[in-house]
């Protein structure tokens, strides 16, 4: 199961669509709060989340999941990354940090490594 969390609806829908075509089971959420309200701690899988979102950013989401002992693998994405943001994301529990726009084959390779 792949969870996609991004407040930008076209981006979220496009990513979900492409991943579904590639055979993944995908569920999208428009906010980190919506994801947390529906996510079950017993569920595994991979989370792909934007870093910059208005209600709860992706790094804070990763921290909450880490603090809960979640078994999710986390990929954080952002159009604005630097060394400090990458370090903070990894310390929060992200396995991968990708900068937008990223190539689909790079994301698929990372998914293959995390699955």
Protein Blocks (a to p, Z undefined) as FASTA:
>chain_A
ZZdddfblklmmmmmmmmmmnopacdddfbfklmmmmpcfkbgcjddddfbdfklcfklm
mmmmmmnopabdcddddfbdcfklmmmmmmnopabdcdddddfklmmmmmmmmZZ
